[in-house]
Amino acid sequence: MKRARSPLFLKRGSYRKRRLRDGARMLPVFGLFLLLLPILWAPAETEATDTARDGLYLFAVWFGLVVVAALLAPGLAEETSGDEGEER
């Protein structure tokens, strides 16, 4: 007697939810890379450091990370309809 096999692929909704969670987990790593990127930039042609450009870059990266996190947040909200009392 053959056992019923589970489907090979995940449901579309759960697959997207997992990829969204993976993206949210990678956001701090990506953000850290972007925030440390100015260290790798070539020095300016003058001896004075270009702090205005670096400051604007850091602010833009920070703002971009906040916007991306805000866009990801609604999709990460737990659905509580019908799953009362069920544990993972």
C-alpha positions in Angstrom: 0.0 0.0 0.0 1.4 3.4 -1.0 1.3 6.3 1.4 -0.1 9.6 0.2 2.8 11.8 -0.6 2.8 15.5 0.5 3.0 18.0 -2.4 6.5 18.8 -3.5 6.0 22.5 -3.6 4.7 24.8 -0.8 1.5 26.8 -1.1 2.0 30.1 -2.8 1.0 32.1 0.3 3.3 30.3 2.7 6.2 30.4 0.2 5.8 34.2 -0.1 5.6 34.6 3.7 8.8 32.6 4.1 10.6 34.6 1.5 9.4 37.8 3.1 10.7 36.7 6.5 14.0 35.8 4.8 14.2 39.3 3.3 13.5 40.9 6.7 16.2 38.8 8.3 18.7 39.9 5.6 17.8 43.6 5.9 20.1 44.3 8.8 23.0 42.5 7.1 22.4 44.5 3.9 22.1 47.7 5.9 25.3 47.1 7.8 27.1 46.6 4.5 25.7 49.8 3.1 26.6 51.7 6.3 30.2 50.5 6.2 30.6 51.1 2.5 32.0 54.6 2.9 35.1 53.1 4.6 36.0 51.5 1.3 35.6 54.6 -0.7 38.8 56.1 -2.2 40.0 59.2 -0.3 39.3 62.6 -1.7 41.9 64.3 -3.9 42.3 66.9 -1.1 43.5 66.3 2.4 40.3 67.5 3.9 37.7 64.8 4.3 34.4 65.1 2.5 32.1 64.7 5.5 29.1 66.4 4.0 28.8 63.8 1.2 29.4 60.9 3.7 26.8 62.3 6.0 24.2 62.7 3.3 25.0 59.1 2.1 24.5 57.7 5.7 21.3 59.6 6.2 20.0 58.4 2.8 20.9 54.8 3.6 19.2 55.0 7.1 16.1 56.5 5.5 16.0 53.9 2.9 16.3 51.1 5.5 13.4 52.6 7.4 11.2 52.8 4.3 12.0 49.2 3.3 11.3 47.9 6.9 8.0 49.8 6.8 7.1 48.2 3.5 8.0 44.7 4.8 6.2 45.1 8.2 2.6 44.6 7.1 3.4 41.3 5.3 5.2 40.0 8.5 2.2 40.5 10.7 1.0 37.3 12.2 -2.5 36.2 11.1 -4.6 35.3 14.1 -7.8 34.4 12.4 -8.6 30.8 13.2 -5.2 29.9 14.6 -6.1 30.5 18.3 -4.4 28.1 20.6 -2.2 26.5 18.0 1.5 26.5 18.6 4.3 26.2 16.1 
